[in-house]
């Protein structure tokens, strides 16, 4: 890697080959890597590897074919014995490198080649509204974010997911302008998706079929939350009826399908997303010149940055001025479960709204317990008390004998809730009570069931169990359906499943950045739901929960900001979203945790709940010069090769200054006393983006328990647009002693007559 002249010589040889002035880069007797038996029947460990190589000079002048041949020069041969190409993807923008089928031995041999940087096996990830525009306050006439952000018109959101149901009414192009002239994508002929002025690009990535059609529903749901067009007859089995739209209903969509349904032999199907496909989709999105990349994709663990395709590709997107928004993951309520914690990614957790699709369980002892269900048949007679049967997991029809006409109590897990209902319905059960596991606390789901049902919180589930075992054979219950209700409290609250920080790879930066609606979100769906057949539909909607639903809310708000402020950098947009977030609920209390029932801690909520209108007019922003990231990565302990792989250009960490995570000009401040007990001083620089230019701010501090805070100035005075001013905050351990809890929270607010700029502060103790 250090001897770049040799690498340049190899590249020159390649060019001679392309011009027909020389023989092949590698003759049959001059192979750079050993050939092994690569037949699929005896592949000796053949698998897909993602390989990072040094970027050749003048790479921007290379055609796609020339770049592919450069990448193939690192392979032992171009094809396997089966005739199948080794090279799967040749990346230009997302990373400097390629994906190919290799054995571990071949990769080890490749390490000796000039220009080789790093290789890793391909990994698998998984996929992690009528009301939310109103709930977030962006649709208020005359003063909402839709007015100031022009509904995101002309902004392009690239959605990397399971594809899209393009014929759904949510993706009609009524009222849409033509695609921006800069857009270079298209709906590829084999994608089976027809472009219009809403969906302006679509393609698939999976080695073979190039379809972008959504056979799962997740991608359709996500895309419509971000930028679905208006549809005035949205509902789920009659519930939550109204006009549905995305956060940025006039934004364009470019679809990149990287997640595919895989059928298990004995279990239900699941959705798989390969890192190599994700990188190829990011590569294409950058080439297509999208403005935002939306990725509701996560993994089972938090890999190192250079091993995480979402994080790695997002850094490349940042270099092209593209914002990347990702889901935090659904592994809550445990700490240290968050995905994609890099500072250049906007990481989003999930919260509730104040809407409930109420299905109340009434027990024979008179107790009433509020649950949820989207299927609320008028034919069900709630005045009739039904005998309760304990069906355990309700996953085996052979164990569901003698349930005809009874209400079945089901424990969570093993198979999907709706599948449980199908088994009970086949066995002629009358209704179902779905219990919630302790990890889900007070988070319930309004699913589109196939029979009368109610999903209860964990505490209420335990009340039913207690009653059942106390009453014995005389235990009875019914379900009273109450339809769509609003003003539920507390709201919003952090969903129990939402993954928590702290981040494990970023050196202490507060993640998630914000939380956004992600519980029982109504959005477009490719198929009919409920007791009927799951036939394709242009007008179906469904409720889903997850940080997958939260992230596109932020992507849509990002599009509104991008429209109003087209020259803002991704870090400025990220700052606007973070510093405008609300850490209080609708009643003025700190956001609640639906798992514990108490106040959500700072690593669950981040800066707070998304506030769209304020994000469009933040007053001040923190910006990060992305040139600091190599030094930051080196300071985290990454090797030269790791950083070179991430940065795309050779980096020597010995020449980089030390940049602690707390020194990044991030819109939050984290003090990590897990590593040190000394006085810590951090610097932040704010940029004036207010329309008027002249504005005076005063500081208000909420000091986290366990520390003392000293601010270098209590006032900031800005006299012109784009003016920058800096301040320092010094932290020390409070002589009274550190708290017993692992994390404490505070904030620094800069307050003017027109703006409130909130910098959240987190202190990690253990």
Buried (B, 14 or more C-beta within 10 A) or exposed (E): BEEBEEBBEBBEBBBEBBEEEEEEBBEEEEEBBEEBEBEEEEBEEBEBBBBBBBBBEEBEEBEEEBBBBBBBBBBBBBBBBEEEBBBBBBBBBBBBBBBBBBBBBBBEBBEEBBBBBBBBBBBBBBBBBBBBBBBBBBBBEEEBBBBBBBBBBBBBBBBBBBBBBBBBBBBBBEEBEEBBEEBEBBBBEEBBBEBBBBBBBBBBBBBEBBBBBBBBBBBBBBBBBBBBBBBEEBBBBBBBBBBBBBBBBBBBBBBBBBBBBEEEEEEEEBBBBBBBBBBBBBBBBBBBBBBBBBBBBBBEEBBBBBBBBBBBBBBBBBBEBBBBBBBBBBBBBEBEBBBBBBBBBBBBBBBBBBBBBBBBBBBBEEBEBBBBBBBBEEEBEBEEBBBBBBBEEBBEEEEBEEBEEBBBBBBBEBBEBBBBBBBBBEBEBBBBBBBBEEBBBBBBBBBBBBBBBBBBBBEBBBBBBEBBEEBEEEBBBBBBBBEBEEEBEBBBBBBBBBBBBBBBBBBBBBBBBBBBBBBBBBBBBBBBBBBEEEEEBBBBBBBBBBBBBBBBBBBBBBBBBBBBBEEBBBBBBBBBBBBBBBBEBBEEEBBBBBBBBEBBBBBBBBBBBBBBBBBBBBBBBBBBEBEBBBBBBBBBEBBBBBBBBBBBEBBEBEEBEEBBBBBBBBBBBBBBBEEEEEEBBBEBBBBBBBEEEEBEBEBEBBBBBBBBBEEEEEEBEBEEEEBEBEBEBBBBBBEEEBBEEBBBBBBBBBBBEEBBBBBBBBBBBE
